[in-house]
Amino acid sequence: MPKVIVSIDGVVIKEVQLTKDRTTLGRRPYNDIVIDNLAVSGEHAVIQIIDGEAVLEDLNSTNGTYINGKAVKKQSLQNNDTIEIGKYKIRFQSDQAGAGFDKTMVVKPASSASGGPGASMPVPLESASGQAAIRVLSGAAAGREVALVKVVTTIGKPGIAVAAITKRPNGFVVAHVDGAESPTVNGAPIQTDPVALKNGDLLELAGIQMQFVQA
């Protein structure tokens, strides 16, 4: 199944499977892919699946829609095409690209110095980085835990402060992706670069306190 990967400043914030014949992109909350940014029109663009082919169409947006740096009104999408809407980049992956994606999600301990029985068996990424979650400490959702099982988990309030926690082979990082307020890790504001997370780190986002926990 084809999908799109949405990122800003090199940080992935969401992945969306293109399961519908029409997938709309825009700032309004009723879009299939909501991009909460003033540079994005309320109804900015649409991706249509026509006879198995993905076609991107700009919906007369204010700032235009680009594919690989060129302004387009309507164009078929090829594997790994990059759609640009405002500061956001949306990479299109066809069915064939997705087939090999899971292979990058394992590590082989045979390459480490430890070796040992079963060292040739692939180990899921979760085993390498440990099970992890975000525990909400304040606000209406206090006591709730959000398991970090996806490659990217977004947290926060659109328009105020949104952060993305990304799973990497060597652990988890958090980055500020949207909103005027800068989230903090242990009281220090997140700047332009993602911050590596350690077990017990305290995050504050849109006035809500959270804790990163990892087994």
N, C-alpha and C positions, 0 to 999 in steps of 0.2 A: 504494500500500500504506500503511495507517495506521501511525503510529509514535508513540512517546512520547519526550519529552525530559526527562531527569532533571537537576534543579539543586538547589543548596543555597546560601542567601544570595546568590541572583542569579547564581551561577556554574554554568554548564552542565558536568556531569561525564560524561554519556553520552547517546547517542541509540540507541534500540532499535526496529527494525522489527518490527511485530506479524505475523510470518509463520506463527504456529501458531494452532490453534483455542483453545488455553489458554496464557496467558502468566502465570506465577506471580511474585509479588513478595514478598520477605521477606529475613530476615537469614541464613538457612541457605544454605550454598554451592551447594546443588542447585537453587535457584530460578533461573528464567530471567533475572530482574532482581534481582541481589543488592544489598541496601542494608545495609551493615555499620554498624549503629548500634543502641545498646541500646534506643532508643525504638521500634524496629521489631521486630515479632514474627517468630519463625522462619518461619512461613508466614502472611504478613500479609493478602494479598489476591490476587485473580486477575482477569485481563481475558480474557473469552471473546468470540470472534467467532461470533455466532449469526445466520444468514441475512444476512450482510454487515454486521451491526450489532455494535459493540463494547459489551460490558456489563461493568461493574466490580462485583465482589462482595467484601465484607469477609469474611475467614475467621475470624470470632470473635477478632479481634486484641485485644491488651490495651489499646492506646491509641486504637483506632478508625481509620477511614479517612474522609477528607473530600473532597468535590467542591465546588470554589468556596466553601469555608468552611463547608459544611454536612455534618454527619455522615450517612453513608449505610451501608446494609447491602447493597443491590443497586440499581444504577441504570445506565441507558444513558448512554453517553458522547457528547457533542456536540463538534464541532470547537472546539479551543482551551479545552476544559474543563481546569481545574487540579486534579489529584489531590494531596492532602496526606497524607503519611505521616511522622509525626515532624516533623523540621525540613526534610524533603525535599519539593520540589514537582515534580510529574510532569505535564507539559503534553501533552495528547492532541491529535494532528493527524490528521485524516481523510485519505482518498485525495486529495480535492480540494485540501486545503491543501498537500500535498506537491508538487503539480504545478507550483506557481510558486516553490518554494523555491530552485531553482538560479538563478533570475533575480537573486537578491540576492547571488550569489557572483561577480559580475563587476563591474569598474569600467570606466568609459569615459574613456580619456585625453583625449577631446575637451574634457572639462571643465577640463583643466589648461592652463597657460599655454604648454606646449611645443608642442601641436598637431602638425603635420607629417603626412606621408603616412600613410594608414591610421589616422588618429586617430579615425575614427568606428567602428572595429572594437572589439567588446568584448574585454577582456583577462582571462583567468582570474585568480582571486585569487592563485594561486601566483606569477604573474608580477609582481604588485604588491608582494608581501611577500618574495619570494625563497624558494627551496627551503630547508627547514630540517630539522634532526634533533637528537636527543638522543644524545650519545656517552657510553657508560658507561665510567668511568675506574677503578673499583675493584669488588671483589667477584667472584663467580663469573662474572658476565656481562661482565667488563671487556673492552673492545675492540668490543663490540656497538654498532651504531647503530640507533636507532628513528626512521624517517622520520616527520615530522609532516605527514601528508597529509590527515588528517581535521580536521574543525572542532574537535573536542575529543579530546585524547589524555590518558588518565589513567596516572599512574606511581606506584609506591610499593608498600607492603605494607598491606593492609587491617587495621585495628585498631591499627596503629603510626603510619604516616604515609602519607597519600595526597594527591597534588597533581594538578591538572588544568591542562594547557597548552591554551589556547584561541587559535585563529587568528582574528585580526581584520583588517579591511581595511588597517590601518596597521602590522601586525606581529603579534607573539605576546605573550601575557601568561600568567603562571603564578599559580595561587591554591592555598592550602591548603584542602582540602575535607573531610578526615576524619583521625582519629588524634590521639593526645595530643601527639606530637612535632611541632614546627613546622619545616617544611623551610626551608632557607636559600638565598639567592641572594648569591653573593660574600661569604658569612659573615654576612649580615644576615637574621634571621628574617623570614619572610613574615607580615605582620600580617593585618588583616581585608580590606584592599584588594588586588586583583590587582597583580602587579609586572610591568612591561614588560621583555621580554627583549632583550638585545643580543648580537650575535655574540661568542662567547668567554666568556659568563657561566658561572660555576661554580655548580652546584646540589648540595646535599647533602640526601638524603632517606633516612630509616631507615638511616643509617650508610653509604649508598652515595653516592659522588661521581660527578657527571655534568657534562657540558659542553653548553651550547646552541651549535649551529653553524648558521650561515645563509649561504647563497651570496650 
